[in-house]
Amino acid sequence: MKKTLKTFLALILCAMFCVGVCACGDKSDDKGSSENNSVGDEIADDIFD
């Protein structure tokens, strides 16, 4: 019983992780004007692009 519960919870956590990554991973290529971007956003874009 415990093994089944652990497996079920692991699958639920994995599914939630995948949904979270998909939801937070949506990134548009529109840079917008530099007035709307903060310095931290520009640095993060340089690091992660």
N, C-alpha and C positions, 0 to 999 in steps of 0.2 A: 504494500500500500504506500509506504513512504517513498519507494523508488518511483512509482507511478506519479505521485504528487510532485516530486522533485523534477521529473522529466517534463511534466505538464507546465510547471512554473518556469522552467528553463526555456521552453518553447514560447511561452507568453512573453517573457522578458526579451527574447530574441526578436520576436515580432514587433514589440514596442520600440526596441532599438532601431530596427530597420525603418519603421514609420518615422521615428524622430530624425534619423539621418536624411531620409528623403525630404521631409518637411523643411529642415534647416539647411539643406544643401542646395536649395533653389537659389541660383545666382543669375541675375541678368547681366548682360554685357554692357548695358547702358551706364556710362560713367556719370552722366549728368553734368551740371556745372560745378566748377571747383568751389563755388560758394556753399553748396550743399554738402560737400565732403569735408569732414574734419581731417586734421593732420593724422590722427590715429587711424582713420579709415584708409588714407592714402598709404601709410606705412604698411598696414595689414594687406592691402591689395598688392603692394610690391613684394611682400614676403610670400604670399600664398599663390600668386599667379605664375 
